[in-house]
Amino acid sequence: MTRVPAKIAAAVDLLRIRPEDTILEIGCGNGVAAALVCERLGNGRMVAIDRSETQIRRARERNHAHLAAGTLTLHVMTLERATLHEAPFDTIFAINVNCFWLRAEEPLAAVRRLLKRDGVFYVFYEHPTSAKMRDVASVLRTNLAHAGMTIRDETTTGPVYALASALAAQEWPDMAATPAAPPEADFPGSVAQHVDFAAPHSTNS
């Protein structure tokens, strides 16, 4: 059995997947996260895109059962040019995809176009150092705000920094809360204070 990297397992655990959801992964690589997500879907559907033909070929090899079942669709495609009949999506996510903090305008416009009005967009990064992740997080927050996205939550768990945003101010529980925990009454006034990048585990426990 192929070992699942900790950053991918942690990221998928933070997605609030419902069996009926339609989900888009941006930059799916060899399909490890797609496999984990599909295992949690019932009659829902997942679409995964990557600009690399080699990576999509590997993702097909890994996920042949999910493809045969019709749960997963894979495309060699850039986000900016993505035209997908499954859209809009309940959840869109990306793991270690740098365009959202390097050249964000067109990618985030595409996310807005593909996301449901009450959907959630997750960005996940494995933070190599606290200082670097602070810099990336600051740029991400600014880019999302400029794109008209509302930041709903921000957390670190294990090796992963995660930021969830939405098109509008939808109610959304703390990502790091256990499933049985009630939603927070409100989100932190300052997400910068909500996250301790030096901490090895989630700051929300």
MIMARVO-336023 format. One record per atom (N, C-alpha, C, O): x, y, z. Coordinates in steps of 0.2 Angstrom, whole numbers, padded with zeros to 4 digits, always signed. Layout:
// residues N
XYZ ...
END
This chain:
// residues 205
+0004-0006+0000 +0000+0000+0000 +0004+0006+0000 +0009+0007+0004 +0003+0011-0004 +0007+0017-0005 +0006+0022+0001 +0000+0023+0004 +0011+0024+0004 +0011+0028+0010 +0008+0035+0008 +0010+0038+0003 +0004+0037+0012 +0001+0044+0011 +0005+0049+0015 +0005+0049+0021 +0007+0054+0011 +0011+0060+0015 +0007+0063+0020 +0001+0064+0020 +0010+0065+0026 +0006+0067+0032 +0003+0074+0030 -0003+0075+0032 +0006+0078+0025 +0003+0084+0024 -0004+0083+0020 -0009+0087+0021 -0004+0078+0016 -0010+0077+0012 -0016+0074+0016 -0022+0075+0016 -0014+0069+0021 -0019+0066+0025 -0022+0071+0030 -0028+0072+0031 -0017+0076+0032 -0020+0081+0037 -0024+0086+0033 -0030+0088+0036 -0023+0088+0027 -0027+0092+0023 -0034+0089+0022 -0039+0092+0022 -0034+0083+0020 -0041+0080+0018 -0045+0079+0024 -0051+0080+0024 -0042+0078+0030 -0045+0077+0036 -0049+0084+0038 -0054+0084+0041 -0046+0090+0036 -0049+0096+0037 -0055+0098+0032 -0058+0103+0034 -0055+0094+0027 -0061+0096+0022 -0067+0093+0026 -0067+0087+0028 -0072+0096+0026 -0079+0094+0029 -0083+0091+0023 -0087+0094+0020 -0081+0085+0021 -0084+0081+0016 -0090+0078+0018 -0091+0074+0023 -0095+0079+0014 -0102+0076+0014 -0102+0071+0008 -0100+0072+0003 -0106+0066+0009 -0106+0060+0004 -0109+0063-0002 -0107+0060-0008 -0113+0068-0002 -0116+0071-0009 -0112+0076-0012 -0115+0079-0017 -0107+0078-0009 -0103+0084-0011 -0100+0084-0018 -0099+0078-0021 -0100+0089-0022 -0096+0090-0028 -0089+0094-0026 -0090+0099-0023 -0084+0091-0028 -0077+0093-0025 -0072+0094-0031 -0072+0090-0035 -0069+0099-0031 -0063+0101-0036 -0057+0101-0032 -0056+0105-0028 -0052+0097-0035 -0045+0098-0032 -0041+0102-0038 -0041+0099-0044 -0037+0107-0036 -0033+0110-0041 -0026+0108-0040 -0023+0108-0034 -0022+0106-0045 -0016+0103-0044 -0015+0097-0041 -0012+0096-0036 -0019+0092-0044 -0020+0085-0040 -0014+0081-0040 -0013+0076-0036 -0008+0083-0044 -0002+0078-0044 -0004+0071-0046 -0008+0070-0050 -0001+0066-0042 -0002+0059-0044 -0008+0056-0041 -0009+0050-0041 -0013+0060-0038 -0019+0058-0036 -0020+0055-0029 -0025+0052-0028 -0015+0057-0025 -0016+0054-0018 -0022+0057-0014 -0026+0053-0011 -0022+0063-0014 -0028+0067-0011 -0035+0065-0014 -0040+0064-0010 -0035+0064-0020 -0041+0062-0024 -0043+0055-0021 -0049+0055-0020 -0039+0051-0020 -0041+0044-0018 -0044+0045-0011 -0049+0041-0010 -0041+0049-0007 -0043+0049+0000 -0050+0052+0000 -0055+0050+0004 -0051+0057-0004 -0058+0061-0004 -0063+0056-0007 -0069+0056-0004 -0062+0053-0012 -0067+0048-0016 -0069+0043-0011 -0075+0041-0011 -0064+0041-0006 -0066+0036-0001 -0072+0038+0003 -0075+0034+0006 -0072+0045+0004 -0077+0048+0009 -0084+0050+0005 -0088+0052+0008 -0084+0049-0001 -0090+0052-0005 -0095+0046-0006 -0093+0040-0006 -0101+0047-0006 -0106+0042-0008 -0108+0043-0015 -0105+0041-0019 -0114+0047-0016 -0116+0049-0023 -0113+0055-0025 -0115+0058-0030 -0108+0058-0022 -0105+0064-0024 -0100+0063-0029 -0099+0057-0031 -0097+0068-0032 -0092+0068-0037 -0086+0072-0036 -0087+0077-0033 -0081+0070-0038 -0074+0074-0038 -0071+0075-0044 -0071+0070-0049 -0069+0081-0046 -0065+0082-0052 -0058+0085-0049 -0058+0089-0045 -0053+0082-0053 -0046+0084-0051 -0043+0086-0057 -0043+0083-0062 -0039+0092-0057 -0036+0094-0063 -0028+0096-0061 -0026+0097-0055 -0024+0095-0066 -0017+0096-0066 -0015+0098-0073 -0017+0096-0078 -0010+0103-0073 -0007+0105-0080 -0002+0100-0082 -0001+0100-0088 +0000+0095-0079 +0005+0090-0081 +0001+0083-0083 -0002+0080-0079 +0003+0082-0089 +0000+0075-0092 +0003+0069-0088 -0001+0064-0087 +0009+0070-0086 +0012+0064-0083 +0009+0063-0076 +0008+0058-0074 +0007+0069-0072 +0004+0068-0066 -0003+0065-0067 -0005+0061-0062 -0007+0067-0072 -0013+0065-0073 -0013+0057-0074 -0017+0053-0072 -0008+0055-0078 -0007+0048-0080 -0006+0044-0074 -0009+0039-0073 -0002+0047-0069 -0001+0043-0063 -0007+0043-0058 -0009+0038-0055 -0011+0049-0059 -0017+0049-0055 -0022+0044-0057 -0026+0041-0054 -0022+0043-0064 -0027+0038-0067 -0025+0031-0065 -0029+0027-0063 -0018+0029-0065 -0016+0023-0062 -0018+0022-0055 -0020+0016-0053 -0017+0027-0051 -0019+0026-0044 -0026+0025-0042 -0028+0022-0038 -0030+0028-0047 -0037+0029-0045 -0042+0026-0050 -0048+0028-0051 -0040+0020-0053 -0044+0017-0058 -0050+0015-0056 -0055+0015-0059 -0051+0013-0049 -0057+0010-0047 -0062+0016-0046 -0068+0015-0048 -0060+0022-0044 -0064+0028-0043 -0066+0030-0050 -0072+0033-0050 -0062+0030-0055 -0064+0032-0061 -0069+0028-0064 -0074+0030-0067 -0068+0021-0063 -0073+0016-0066 -0080+0017-0063 -0085+0016-0066 -0080+0019-0056 -0086+0020-0053 -0089+0026-0055 -0095+0027-0053 -0086+0031-0058 -0089+0037-0060 -0089+0042-0054 -0091+0048-0055 -0085+0041-0049 -0084+0045-0043 -0079+0051-0045 -0080+0056-0043 -0074+0049-0049 -0069+0054-0050 -0068+0055-0058 -0069+0050-0062 -0067+0061-0060 -0065+0063-0066 -0058+0067-0066 -0057+0071-0062 -0054+0066-0071 -0047+0069-0071 -0046+0073-0077 -0048+0070-0083 -0043+0078-0077 -0042+0082-0083 -0035+0085-0083 -0033+0088-0078 -0032+0085-0089 -0026+0089-0090 -0028+0096-0091 -0031+0097-0097 -0027+0101-0087 -0030+0107-0088 -0027+0112-0083 -0025+0111-0077 -0027+0119-0085 -0025+0124-0081 -0031+0127-0077 -0037+0127-0080 -0030+0129-0071 -0036+0132-0068 -0039+0138-0071 -0045+0138-0072 -0035+0142-0074 -0037+0148-0077 -0042+0147-0083 -0046+0151-0085 -0041+0141-0086 -0045+0140-0092 -0050+0134-0091 -0053+0132-0096 -0051+0132-0085 -0055+0127-0083 -0062+0128-0085 -0065+0133-0083 -0065+0124-0089 -0072+0124-0090 -0075+0117-0089 -0074+0112-0092 -0079+0117-0083 -0081+0110-0081 -0088+0110-0080 -0091+0114-0076 -0091+0105-0083 -0099+0104-0082 -0101+0103-0076 -0107+0104-0074 -0097+0100-0071 -0099+0098-0064 -0099+0105-0060 -0103+0104-0055 -0097+0110-0062 -0097+0116-0058 -0104+0119-0058 -0108+0118-0062 -0106+0123-0053 -0101+0125-0047 -0100+0119-0042 -0104+0115-0041 -0095+0120-0038 -0093+0115-0033 -0094+0117-0026 -0094+0123-0024 -0096+0112-0022 -0097+0113-0015 -0090+0115-0011 -0090+0120-0007 -0085+0112-0013 -0078+0113-0011 -0073+0113-0016 -0073+0109-0021 -0069+0118-0016 -0063+0118-0020 -0057+0118-0015 -0057+0122-0010 -0052+0114-0017 -0046+0114-0013 -0039+0113-0017 -0039+0111-0022 -0034+0116-0014 -0027+0115-0017 -0022+0114-0012 -0022+0117-0006 -0017+0110-0013 -0012+0108-0008 -0005+0110-0011 -0004+0107-0016 -0002+0115-0008 +0005+0117-0010 +0004+0119-0018 +0009+0118-0022 -0001+0123-0019 -0001+0126-0026 +0001+0134-0025 -0003+0137-0022 +0006+0136-0028 +0009+0142-0027 +0006+0148-0030 +0007+0154-0028 +0001+0147-0035 -0001+0153-0039 -0006+0157-0034 -0006+0163-0036 -0008+0155-0029 -0013+0159-0025 -0009+0164-0021 -0012+0169-0018 -0003+0164-0020 +0001+0169-0017 +0006+0172-0021 +0009+0177-0020 +0008+0169-0027 +0012+0172-0032 +0009+0176-0037 +0012+0182-0039 +0004+0174-0040 +0001+0177-0046 -0007+0176-0045 -0010+0172-0049 -0010+0179-0041 -0017+0176-0038 -0023+0179-0042 -0028+0175-0042 -0022+0184-0046 -0028+0187-0049 -0032+0182-0053 -0038+0181-0052 -0029+0180-0058 -0033+0175-0063 -0035+0169-0059 -0041+0166-0060 -0031+0165-0056 -0033+0159-0052 -0039+0160-0047 -0043+0156-0047 -0039+0166-0044 -0044+0167-0039 -0050+0169-0042 -0056+0167-0040 -0050+0172-0048 -0056+0173-0052 -0059+0167-0055 -0065+0166-0055 -0055+0162-0056 -0057+0156-0058 -0061+0152-0053 -0066+0149-0054 -0058+0152-0047 -0061+0149-0041 -0068+0152-0040 -0072+0149-0038 -0068+0159-0040 -0075+0162-0039 -0080+0160-0044 -0086+0159-0042 -0078+0159-0050 -0082+0156-0055 -0084+0149-0054 -0090+0148-0056 -0080+0145-0051 -0082+0138-0051 -0085+0136-0044 -0087+0130-0043 -0085+0140-0039 -0087+0139-0032 -0094+0141-0031 -0097+0146-0034 -0098+0136-0028 -0105+0138-0026 -0105+0144-0022 -0100+0146-0018 -0111+0147-0022 -0112+0154-0017 -0110+0152-0010 -0108+0156-0006 -0112+0146-0008 -0111+0144-0001 -0106+0139+0000 -0105+0136+0005 -0101+0139-0005 -0096+0134-0005 -0090+0136-0002 -0090+0142+0001 -0085+0132-0001 -0079+0134+0003 -0073+0132-0001 -0072+0127-0004 -0068+0137-0001 -0062+0136-0004 -0056+0135+0001 -0055+0140+0005 -0053+0130+0001 -0047+0128+0005 -0040+0129+0002 -0039+0126-0004 -0036+0132+0005 -0029+0132+0003 -0025+0129+0008 -0025+0131+0014 -0021+0124+0006 -0016+0121+0011 -0009+0121+0009 -0007+0121+0003 -0005+0123+0014 +0002+0123+0013 +0006+0119+0018 +0004+0120+0024 +0011+0116+0016 +0016+0113+0022 +0021+0118+0023 +0025+0120+0019 +0021+0121+0029 +0025+0126+0031 +0032+0124+0033 +0033+0121+0038 +0037+0126+0029 +0044+0124+0030 +0047+0127+0036 +0051+0124+0040 +0046+0134+0037 +0048+0137+0043 +0043+0142+0045 +0038+0144+0041 +0043+0144+0051 +0037+0149+0054 +0038+0155+0050 +0033+0158+0048 +0044+0158+0049 +0045+0164+0046 +0042+0164+0039 +0038+0169+0037 +0043+0159+0035 +0041+0159+0028 +0034+0158+0028 +0030+0161+0024 +0031+0154+0032 +0023+0153+0032 +0020+0159+0034 +0014+0161+0032 +0023+0163+0039 +0020+0170+0041 +0019+0174+0035 +0014+0178+0033 +0025+0174+0031 +0025+0179+0025 +0020+0176+0020 +0016+0180+0017 +0019+0170+0018 +0015+0167+0013 +0007+0168+0016 +0003+0170+0012 +0006+0167+0022 -0001+0168+0025 -0003+0175+0024 -0009+0177+0022 +0001+0180+0025 +0000+0187+0025 -0002+0189+0018 -0007+0192+0017 +0002+0186+0013 +0000+0188+0006 -0007+0184+0004 -0011+0187+0000 -0008+0178+0006 -0014+0175+0005 -0020+0178+0007 -0025+0179+0003 -0020+0181+0013 -0025+0184+0016 -0027+0191+0012 -0033+0192+0010 -0022+0194+0010 -0023+0200+0006 -0026+0198-0001 -0030+0202-0003 -0023+0193-0004 -0025+0191-0011 -0033+0189-0011 -0036+0191-0015 -0034+0185-0006 -0041+0183-0005 -0046+0189-0004 -0051+0189-0007 -0044+0193+0000 -0048+0199+0001 -0049+0203-0005 -0055+0205-0006 -0044+0204-0009 -0044+0208-0015 -0049+0205-0020 -0052+0208-0024 -0049+0198-0020 -0053+0194-0024 -0060+0194-0022 -0064+0190-0025 -0062+0197-0017 -0069+0197-0014 -0071+0191-0010 -0077+0189-0009 -0066+0187-0008 -0067+0181-0003 -0067+0183+0004 -0063+0188+0006 -0071+0180+0008 -0071+0181+0015 -0068+0175+0019 -0069+0169+0018 -0063+0177+0023 -0059+0172+0026 -0063+0169+0032 -0066+0173+0036 -0064+0163+0032 -0069+0159+0037 -0065+0156+0043 -0067+0156+0048 -0059+0154+0041 -0055+0151+0047 -0048+0150+0044 -0046+0149+0038 -0043+0149+0049 -0036+0148+0048 -0033+0144+0053 -0034+0146+0059 -0029+0139+0052 -0027+0135+0057 -0020+0131+0055 -0019+0131+0049 -0017+0129+0059 -0011+0124+0058 -0013+0118+0062 -0015+0118+0067 -0011+0112+0058 -0012+0106+0061 -0007+0101+0058 -0006+0100+0052 -0003+0098+0063 +0003+0094+0061 +0007+0098+0056 +0009+0104+0058 +0009+0096+0050 +0013+0099+0046 +0010+0104+0041 +0013+0108+0037 +0003+0105+0042 -0001+0109+0037 -0004+0116+0040 -0006+0116+0045 -0003+0121+0036 -0006+0127+0037 -0012+0127+0032 -0012+0125+0026 -0018+0129+0035 -0024+0129+0031 -0028+0135+0032 -0029+0138+0037 -0031+0138+0026 -0035+0144+0026 -0041+0142+0022 -0041+0140+0016 -0047+0143+0025 -0053+0142+0022 -0057+0149+0021 -0057+0153+0025 -0060+0150+0015 -0063+0156+0013 -0069+0154+0009 -0070+0149+0006 -0074+0159+0008 -0080+0158+0005 -0082+0165+0001 -0079+0170+0002 -0087+0164-0003 -0089+0170-0007 -0093+0175-0003 -0093+0181-0005 -0096+0173+0002 -0100+0177+0006 -0099+0175+0014 -0096+0170+0015 -0102+0179+0018 -0101+0177+0025 -0106+0171+0027 -0111+0173+0030 -0104+0165+0026 -0107+0159+0027 -0105+0157+0034 -0099+0158+0036 -0110+0154+0038 -0108+0151+0045 -0103+0145+0043 -0105+0141+0039 -0098+0145+0047 -0093+0139+0046 -0090+0138+0052 -0086+0142+0055 -0090+0131+0055 -0087+0130+0061 -0079+0129+0061 -0076+0129+0055 -0076+0130+0066 -0069+0129+0067 -0066+0123+0063 -0068+0118+0065 -0061+0124+0059 -0059+0118+0055 -0056+0113+0060 -0056+0107+0058 -0053+0115+0065 -0049+0110+0069 -0053+0107+0075 -0051+0103+0079 -0060+0109+0075 -0064+0107+0080 -0066+0099+0079 -0066+0097+0073 -0067+0095+0084 -0070+0089+0083 -0077+0089+0080 -0080+0094+0081 -0079+0083+0076 -0086+0084+0073 -0091+0085+0078 -0096+0088+0077 -0090+0083+0085 -0096+0083+0090 -0096+0090+0093 -0101+0092+0096 -0091+0094+0092 -0090+0101+0095 -0095+0106+0091 -0096+0105+0085 -0098+0110+0095 -0103+0115+0092 -0099+0120+0088 -0093+0121+0090 -0102+0123+0083 -0099+0129+0079 -0097+0134+0084 -0100+0136+0089 -0091+0138+0082 -0090+0144+0086 -0095+0149+0085 -0098+0150+0079 -0096+0153+0090 -0101+0159+0089 -0099+0164+0084 -0103+0167+0080 -0093+0165+0083 -0090+0170+0079 -0083+0168+0077 -0080+0164+0081 -0080+0170+0072 -0073+0169+0070 -0069+0174+0073 -0071+0180+0075 -0062+0173+0074 -0058+0178+0077 -0057+0184+0074 -0057+0184+0067 -0057+0189+0077 -0057+0196+0074 -0050+0197+0070 -0050+0200+0065 -0045+0193+0073 -0039+0194+0069 -0036+0187+0068 -0034+0183+0073 -0036+0184+0062 -0034+0178+0060 -0026+0177+0061 -0024+0172+0063 -0023+0183+0061 -0016+0182+0062 -0014+0180+0069 -0009+0177+0071 -0019+0182+0074 -0018+0180+0081 -0020+0173+0082 -0019+0169+0087 -0024+0170+0077 -0028+0164+0078 -0023+0158+0077 -0024+0153+0079 -0017+0160+0073 -0012+0155+0071 -0006+0156+0074 -0003+0162+0073 -0003+0151+0077 +0004+0151+0079 +0008+0146+0075 +0008+0140+0076 +0012+0149+0070 +0016+0145+0065 +0021+0142+0069 +0024+0137+0066 +0023+0143+0075 +0029+0140+0078 +0026+0133+0081 +0030+0129+0083 +0020+0133+0082 +0017+0127+0086 +0017+0121+0081 +0015+0122+0076 +0018+0115+0084 +0018+0109+0080 +0011+0106+0079 +0010+0102+0074 +0006+0108+0082 +0000+0106+0082 -0005+0112+0081 -0003+0117+0081 -0012+0110+0080 -0017+0115+0079 -0017+0119+0085 -0016+0117+0091 -0018+0126+0084 -0019+0130+0089 -0026+0131+0092 -0028+0135+0096 -0031+0127+0089 -0038+0128+0090 -0040+0122+0095 -0046+0122+0096 -0036+0118+0097 -0038+0112+0102 -0039+0115+0109 -0041+0111+0113 
END
